[in-house]
């Protein structure tokens, strides 16, 4: 099984660190965010990992090389010419992720202990194309699921924006944990091209293909999106 870690972002919320470094190499208790996510995948036997790079790409590549992938087989998806966001980045990495098994994606700046084995079990049970890790935590942007945990829409609580793609359903608002599992045939179904967010892809596919949520509320989760998040992360992830 393969995985992709999205590590190409500019990390504008994480300044001043990101004025000179990529956010993926920010340190939490003597380990970079990237290393921690690679080791998280290793807990589930996933050692074949694609990492996309753009912002200070050379530093990410050098860290992977110097640390011998922290014991995993790391392949770089190079976005130095153009930052493609999560959806475009996934599409660019298609040839690196191809295979017959599902694959995992996660964001480099997220730390979680969401159980990937349970996520995969739920994914297979629902015969899903995509399964999204979600929780009940507070978030300004949420996915909307029906009682069967089928994705029906999206909302921005702050702005009031809402997009419903499956109507006439009672929905429940859930925060995205930025971990997902995909069937390998998803690449032939993604309608977007160029630079785009995976949120667009999820919403465009769910009316025709099964896109489900897997809810996990018991464990640890933190978005290490701002410098002040590091202190909290260090208390949660030793």
Secondary structure, DSSP 8 states (H G I E B T S, - for coil): -EEEEE-----GGGTTGGGTS-GGG-EETTEEHHHHHHHHHHTTT--EEEEEE-TTHHHHHHHHHHTGGGGSEEEEEE-TT---HHHHHHHHTHHHH-SSS-EEEEETTEEE---HHHHHHHHHHTT-SEEEEEESS--SEEEEE-TT-BEEEEEETTT--EEESS-S---EEEEEEEEEEE-GGGGGT----SS--HHHHHHHHTTTS-EEEEE--SS-EEE--STTHHHHHHHH--
